[in-house]
Amino acid sequence: MKKLMVALVAMFAAAPAFAQEAVATATTTTSDKGLVALAAALTIAVAVFGGAMAQGKTAATALDGIARNPAASGKLLIPMILGLALIESLVIYALIIALKLS
């Protein structure tokens, strides 16, 4: 209870310190747009690289499991496809974010 009270007092005491007058908004220049495009490109590149590595590891592990126990192929197929779909959805989300940035 004492920690909660200290946290609340610190939070409310710090509020006036963060209060400041509005600053005029800066205009974006063409170089800023170029940096945003570069950030978007790097975002999608990292997401695609990570997604490709994860999909390769998923497929390799599933095929290794099927090779060791062919009777378990039915039990491994659905979770593998679900995992691949979730991995691909993360890459698509990164693409959407990159397109929104640029």
Buried (B, 14 or more C-beta within 10 A) or exposed (E): EEEEEEEEEEEEEEEEEEEEEEEEEEEEEEEEEEEBEEEBEEBBEEBEEBBEEBBEEBEEEBEEBBEEEEEEBEEBEEEBEEBBEEBEEEBEEBBEEBEEBB
